[in-house]
Amino acid sequence: MKEHLRCGSYKKLNNNPIPNILKEVRKTIADSNLEDKLKNKLIPSCETIPRIYGLPKIHKEGAPLRPIVNTIGYPTYDLAKDVAKILRPLVGNIDSFIKDSHDFVNLIKNEKLDR
């Protein structure tokens, strides 16, 4: 996992940004036009820092780790869950949507490449 964290995609912070993020999220939700009941539901109350861990890809040689970032308790977690619920009916209803690799193969299996 240390090797993965050193790859350059992550940056070590000198201080905890969560209190500032929490303040900004609370202010944005409070200033919004949402109903008070929804605002109260979305306003975060915890300050959990996301945790990263790795799950081994046992089907690959050397079992490299797949990084997983757990954001449960992060100030935007409940807000993201609500947005996902709103967007869920739209997923799959657009031409560019590909469900998985099998769906992609079925989509392109009759396509011919011009050389």
N, CA and C atoms as a LAMMPS dump frame, in Angstrom:
ITEM: TIMESTEP
0
ITEM: NUMBER OF ATOMS
345
ITEM: BOX BOUNDS ff ff ff
-5.0000000000000000e+02 5.0000000000000000e+02
-5.0000000000000000e+02 5.0000000000000000e+02
-5.0000000000000000e+02 5.0000000000000000e+02
ITEM: ATOMS id mol type element x y z
1 1 1 N 0.825 -1.192 0
2 1 2 C 0 0 0
3 1 3 C 0.87 1.258 0
4 2 1 N 1.984 1.204 0.742
5 2 2 C 2.892 2.363 0.77
6 2 3 C 3.397 2.687 -0.627
7 3 1 N 3.711 1.652 -1.4
8 3 2 C 4.178 1.852 -2.777
9 3 3 C 3.109 2.557 -3.604
10 4 1 N 1.866 2.143 -3.44
11 4 2 C 0.76 2.768 -4.173
12 4 3 C 0.613 4.241 -3.772
13 5 1 N 0.734 4.532 -2.501
14 5 2 C 0.58 5.912 -2.028
15 5 3 C 1.712 6.817 -2.502
16 6 1 N 2.871 6.226 -2.82
17 6 2 C 4.014 7.019 -3.284
18 6 3 C 4.001 7.259 -4.792
19 7 1 N 2.998 6.74 -5.503
20 7 2 C 2.994 6.814 -6.972
21 7 3 C 2.8 8.225 -7.522
22 8 1 N 2.413 9.172 -6.688
23 8 2 C 2.242 10.545 -7.156
24 8 3 C 0.79 10.98 -7.271
25 9 1 N -0.138 10.075 -7.072
26 9 2 C -1.565 10.425 -7.151
27 9 3 C -2.077 11.023 -5.849
28 10 1 N -1.307 10.883 -4.793
29 10 2 C -1.726 11.348 -3.478
30 10 3 C -0.743 12.379 -2.959
31 11 1 N -1.244 13.269 -2.105
32 11 2 C -0.41 14.322 -1.546
33 11 3 C -0.591 14.328 -0.031
34 12 1 N 0.516 14.332 0.699
35 12 2 C 0.448 14.395 2.148
36 12 3 C 0.12 15.825 2.565
37 13 1 N -0.874 15.963 3.426
38 13 2 C -1.285 17.285 3.904
39 13 3 C -0.669 17.548 5.265
40 14 1 N -0.347 18.811 5.531
41 14 2 C 0.251 19.178 6.81
42 14 3 C -0.787 19.405 7.902
43 15 1 N -2.029 19.634 7.495
44 15 2 C -3.079 19.831 8.503
45 15 3 C -4.365 19.164 8.029
46 16 1 N -5.293 19.006 8.922
47 16 2 C -6.564 18.338 8.649
48 16 3 C -7.523 19.309 7.944
49 17 1 N -7.911 19.045 6.69
50 17 2 C -8.808 19.953 5.964
51 17 3 C -10.285 19.75 6.305
52 18 1 N -10.616 18.699 7.062
53 18 2 C -12.011 18.337 7.307
54 18 3 C -12.819 19.463 7.957
55 19 1 N -12.328 20.15 9.014
56 19 2 C -13.145 21.224 9.601
57 19 3 C -13.542 22.305 8.593
58 20 1 N -12.626 22.69 7.702
59 20 2 C -12.952 23.702 6.681
60 20 3 C -13.96 23.163 5.671
61 21 1 N -13.796 21.896 5.271
62 21 2 C -14.735 21.279 4.337
63 21 3 C -16.109 21.194 4.98
64 22 1 N -16.157 20.778 6.236
65 22 2 C -17.415 20.663 6.976
66 22 3 C -18.127 22.017 7.057
67 23 1 N -17.378 23.059 7.356
68 23 2 C -17.936 24.412 7.442
69 23 3 C -18.527 24.848 6.095
70 24 1 N -17.785 24.59 5.016
71 24 2 C -18.231 24.982 3.674
72 24 3 C -19.483 24.204 3.246
73 25 1 N -19.497 22.891 3.516
74 25 2 C -20.655 22.072 3.151
75 25 3 C -21.881 22.527 3.923
76 26 1 N -21.734 22.754 5.232
77 26 2 C -22.863 23.226 6.054
78 26 3 C -23.409 24.544 5.544
79 27 1 N -22.507 25.476 5.216
80 27 2 C -22.935 26.794 4.727
81 27 3 C -23.662 26.672 3.387
82 28 1 N -23.109 25.871 2.484
83 28 2 C -23.717 25.701 1.163
84 28 3 C -25.118 25.105 1.27
85 29 1 N -25.274 24.1 2.117
86 29 2 C -26.593 23.473 2.294
87 29 3 C -27.549 24.447 2.967
88 30 1 N -27.089 25.156 3.999
89 30 2 C -27.947 26.117 4.706
90 30 3 C -28.411 27.242 3.789
91 31 1 N -27.545 27.677 2.865
92 31 2 C -27.884 28.779 1.952
93 31 3 C -28.69 28.326 0.732
94 32 1 N -28.9 27.024 0.595
95 32 2 C -29.587 26.506 -0.594
96 32 3 C -31.103 26.7 -0.495
97 33 1 N -31.801 26.409 -1.59
98 33 2 C -33.261 26.512 -1.651
99 33 3 C -33.954 25.203 -1.289
100 34 1 N -33.231 24.267 -0.723
101 34 2 C -33.808 22.977 -0.352
102 34 3 C -34.8 23.137 0.795
103 35 1 N -35.716 22.186 0.906
104 35 2 C -36.658 22.194 2.02
105 35 3 C -35.891 21.978 3.322
106 36 1 N -36.411 22.558 4.413
107 36 2 C -35.719 22.475 5.698
108 36 3 C -35.507 21.03 6.148
109 37 1 N -36.477 20.161 5.895
110 37 2 C -36.352 18.761 6.301
111 37 3 C -35.158 18.106 5.588
112 38 1 N -35.013 18.376 4.286
113 38 2 C -33.901 17.817 3.516
114 38 3 C -32.579 18.437 3.948
115 39 1 N -32.592 19.752 4.205
116 39 2 C -31.369 20.41 4.68
117 39 3 C -30.874 19.745 5.953
118 40 1 N -31.789 19.516 6.894
119 40 2 C -31.406 18.906 8.166
120 40 3 C -30.842 17.509 7.963
121 41 1 N -31.369 16.792 6.985
122 41 2 C -30.883 15.445 6.696
123 41 3 C -29.476 15.482 6.086
124 42 1 N -29.222 16.474 5.247
125 42 2 C -27.961 16.529 4.506
126 42 3 C -26.818 17.2 5.262
127 43 1 N -27.139 18.052 6.231
128 43 2 C -26.079 18.753 6.95
129 43 3 C -25.264 17.735 7.745
130 44 1 N -23.968 17.644 7.45
131 44 2 C -23.139 16.626 8.108
132 44 3 C -22.88 16.943 9.569
133 45 1 N -22.741 15.885 10.353
134 45 2 C -22.452 16.065 11.774
135 45 3 C -21.125 15.424 12.168
136 46 1 N -20.526 14.625 11.296
137 46 2 C -19.258 13.987 11.655
138 46 3 C -18.116 14.523 10.818
139 47 1 N -16.924 14.275 11.319
140 47 2 C -15.715 14.774 10.67
141 47 3 C -14.738 13.641 10.402
142 48 1 N -15.206 12.554 9.851
143 48 2 C -14.338 11.402 9.621
144 48 3 C -13.435 11.634 8.415
145 49 1 N -12.167 11.354 8.588
146 49 2 C -11.207 11.436 7.492
147 49 3 C -11.318 10.144 6.689
148 50 1 N -11.414 10.224 5.354
149 50 2 C -11.48 8.992 4.553
150 50 3 C -10.265 8.1 4.818
151 51 1 N -10.51 6.805 4.813
152 51 2 C -9.447 5.83 5.04
153 51 3 C -9.214 5.043 3.759
154 52 1 N -7.959 4.771 3.483
155 52 2 C -7.625 3.986 2.299
156 52 3 C -7.055 2.641 2.752
157 53 1 N -7.453 1.615 2.036
158 53 2 C -6.896 0.285 2.273
159 53 3 C -6.873 -0.438 0.943
160 54 1 N -6.211 -1.577 0.915
161 54 2 C -6.082 -2.299 -0.344
162 54 3 C -6.668 -3.688 -0.263
163 55 1 N -7.352 -4.086 -1.324
164 55 2 C -7.83 -5.456 -1.472
165 55 3 C -6.977 -6.13 -2.537
166 56 1 N -6.463 -7.312 -2.237
167 56 2 C -5.593 -7.972 -3.219
168 56 3 C -6.367 -8.46 -4.439
169 57 1 N -5.778 -8.267 -5.605
170 57 2 C -6.333 -8.798 -6.852
171 57 3 C -5.736 -10.185 -7.016
172 58 1 N -6.408 -11.178 -6.438
173 58 2 C -5.835 -12.521 -6.392
174 58 3 C -5.766 -13.187 -7.761
175 59 1 N -6.486 -12.653 -8.739
176 59 2 C -6.455 -13.22 -10.084
177 59 3 C -5.254 -12.727 -10.892
178 60 1 N -4.474 -11.789 -10.326
179 60 2 C -3.307 -11.26 -11.032
180 60 3 C -2.026 -11.724 -10.338
181 61 1 N -0.99 -11.87 -11.133
182 61 2 C 0.291 -12.318 -10.589
183 61 3 C 0.826 -11.319 -9.579
184 62 1 N 1.277 -11.829 -8.453
185 62 2 C 1.806 -10.972 -7.398
186 62 3 C 0.726 -10.374 -6.517
187 63 1 N -0.533 -10.616 -6.84
188 63 2 C -1.682 -10.109 -6.073
189 63 3 C -1.535 -8.628 -5.718
190 64 1 N -1.435 -7.743 -6.743
191 64 2 C -1.331 -6.311 -6.436
192 64 3 C -2.603 -5.834 -5.725
193 65 1 N -2.473 -4.74 -5.015
194 65 2 C -3.615 -4.231 -4.26
195 65 3 C -4.478 -3.292 -5.087
196 66 1 N -5.774 -3.428 -4.931
197 66 2 C -6.741 -2.487 -5.496
198 66 3 C -7.074 -1.498 -4.376
199 67 1 N -6.766 -0.209 -4.559
200 67 2 C -7.037 0.748 -3.484
201 67 3 C -8.535 1 -3.319
202 68 1 N -8.976 1.006 -2.079
203 68 2 C -10.363 1.305 -1.732
204 68 3 C -10.326 2.477 -0.755
205 69 1 N -11.102 3.52 -1.037
206 69 2 C -11.173 4.67 -0.134
207 69 3 C -12.556 4.665 0.504
208 70 1 N -12.569 4.52 1.813
209 70 2 C -13.815 4.499 2.571
210 70 3 C -14.148 5.923 2.994
211 71 1 N -15.238 6.463 2.463
212 71 2 C -15.617 7.844 2.764
213 71 3 C -16.837 7.937 3.679
214 72 1 N -17.251 6.803 4.259
215 72 2 C -18.398 6.839 5.181
216 72 3 C -18.048 7.752 6.347
217 73 1 N -18.915 8.697 6.636
218 73 2 C -18.695 9.659 7.71
219 73 3 C -18.034 10.946 7.249
220 74 1 N -17.559 10.975 5.991
221 74 2 C -16.964 12.195 5.44
222 74 3 C -18.059 13.243 5.296
223 75 1 N -17.752 14.535 5.424
224 75 2 C -18.791 15.568 5.389
225 75 3 C -19.708 15.558 4.167
226 76 1 N -19.255 15.053 3.024
227 76 2 C -20.109 15.055 1.834
228 76 3 C -20.756 13.696 1.565
229 77 1 N -20.583 12.725 2.459
230 77 2 C -21.07 11.359 2.217
231 77 3 C -22.593 11.309 2.013
232 78 1 N -23.362 11.87 2.943
233 78 2 C -24.828 11.823 2.821
234 78 3 C -25.321 12.624 1.615
235 79 1 N -24.663 13.726 1.339
236 79 2 C -25.01 14.533 0.175
237 79 3 C -24.787 13.738 -1.109
238 80 1 N -23.669 13.036 -1.205
239 80 2 C -23.37 12.219 -2.388
240 80 3 C -24.387 11.091 -2.535
241 81 1 N -24.797 10.471 -1.428
242 81 2 C -25.805 9.412 -1.483
243 81 3 C -27.121 9.947 -2.032
244 82 1 N -27.522 11.145 -1.607
245 82 2 C -28.774 11.72 -2.093
246 82 3 C -28.696 12.072 -3.577
247 83 1 N -27.577 12.624 -4.004
248 83 2 C -27.399 12.95 -5.422
249 83 3 C -27.427 11.665 -6.253
250 84 1 N -26.809 10.601 -5.755
251 84 2 C -26.817 9.312 -6.469
252 84 3 C -28.239 8.789 -6.629
253 85 1 N -29.075 8.952 -5.612
254 85 2 C -30.481 8.521 -5.707
255 85 3 C -31.221 9.296 -6.79
256 86 1 N -30.936 10.592 -6.867
257 86 2 C -31.593 11.443 -7.866
258 86 3 C -31.157 11.036 -9.273
259 87 1 N -29.881 10.718 -9.448
260 87 2 C -29.344 10.389 -10.766
261 87 3 C -29.592 8.948 -11.196
262 88 1 N -29.873 8.05 -10.249
263 88 2 C -30.021 6.618 -10.555
264 88 3 C -30.986 6.341 -11.719
265 89 1 N -32.158 6.984 -11.789
266 89 2 C -33.059 6.695 -12.916
267 89 3 C -32.49 7.09 -14.28
268 90 1 N -31.525 7.987 -14.287
269 90 2 C -30.958 8.454 -15.549
270 90 3 C -29.853 7.541 -16.07
271 91 1 N -29.225 6.775 -15.178
272 91 2 C -28.119 5.9 -15.575
273 91 3 C -28.645 4.786 -16.473
274 92 1 N -27.973 4.59 -17.568
275 92 2 C -28.375 3.544 -18.498
276 92 3 C -29.334 4.021 -19.564
277 93 1 N -29.803 5.253 -19.45
278 93 2 C -30.765 5.774 -20.423
279 93 3 C -30.137 6.731 -21.415
280 94 1 N -28.814 6.658 -21.547
281 94 2 C -28.13 7.512 -22.516
282 94 3 C -27.326 6.632 -23.463
283 95 1 N -27.093 7.114 -24.668
284 95 2 C -26.404 6.331 -25.694
285 95 3 C -24.977 5.948 -25.301
286 96 1 N -24.311 6.77 -24.511
287 96 2 C -22.908 6.507 -24.201
288 96 3 C -22.717 5.604 -22.984
289 97 1 N -23.79 5.098 -22.408
290 97 2 C -23.684 4.255 -21.217
291 97 3 C -23.223 2.847 -21.569
292 98 1 N -22.201 2.365 -20.862
293 98 2 C -21.716 0.99 -21.008
294 98 3 C -21.751 0.372 -19.616
295 99 1 N -22.541 -0.68 -19.47
296 99 2 C -22.744 -1.305 -18.159
297 99 3 C -21.476 -1.963 -17.625
298 100 1 N -20.814 -2.755 -18.454
299 100 2 C -19.612 -3.473 -18.045
300 100 3 C -18.864 -3.931 -19.292
301 101 1 N -17.79 -4.696 -19.106
302 101 2 C -16.974 -5.109 -20.253
303 101 3 C -17.75 -6.031 -21.2
304 102 1 N -18.643 -6.863 -20.662
305 102 2 C -19.448 -7.738 -21.523
306 102 3 C -20.394 -6.907 -22.404
307 103 1 N -20.965 -5.881 -21.823
308 103 2 C -21.835 -4.972 -22.571
309 103 3 C -21.044 -4.293 -23.694
310 104 1 N -19.802 -3.896 -23.391
311 104 2 C -18.945 -3.25 -24.381
312 104 3 C -18.64 -4.203 -25.538
313 105 1 N -18.307 -5.448 -25.208
314 105 2 C -18.005 -6.443 -26.248
315 105 3 C -19.22 -6.642 -27.147
316 106 1 N -20.401 -6.763 -26.56
317 106 2 C -21.624 -6.922 -27.362
318 106 3 C -21.881 -5.713 -28.248
319 107 1 N -21.529 -4.536 -27.744
320 107 2 C -21.729 -3.307 -28.509
321 107 3 C -20.833 -3.242 -29.738
322 108 1 N -19.588 -3.707 -29.615
323 108 2 C -18.631 -3.537 -30.717
324 108 3 C -18.401 -4.796 -31.544
325 109 1 N -19.001 -5.925 -31.187
326 109 2 C -18.654 -7.177 -31.876
327 109 3 C -18.965 -7.17 -33.371
328 110 1 N -19.893 -6.383 -33.835
329 110 2 C -20.22 -6.326 -35.257
330 110 3 C -19.616 -5.115 -35.973
331 111 1 N -18.818 -4.354 -35.239
332 111 2 C -18.198 -3.158 -35.822
333 111 3 C -16.963 -3.572 -36.639
334 112 1 N -16.728 -2.885 -37.727
335 112 2 C -15.564 -3.142 -38.57
336 112 3 C -14.63 -1.94 -38.492
337 113 1 N -13.358 -2.226 -38.379
338 113 2 C -12.354 -1.164 -38.331
339 113 3 C -11.859 -0.861 -39.744
340 114 1 N -11.792 0.415 -40.072
341 114 2 C -11.212 0.824 -41.363
342 114 3 C -9.721 1.013 -41.183
343 115 1 N -8.963 0.487 -42.121
344 115 2 C -7.5 0.643 -42.037
345 115 3 C -7.026 1.623 -43.047
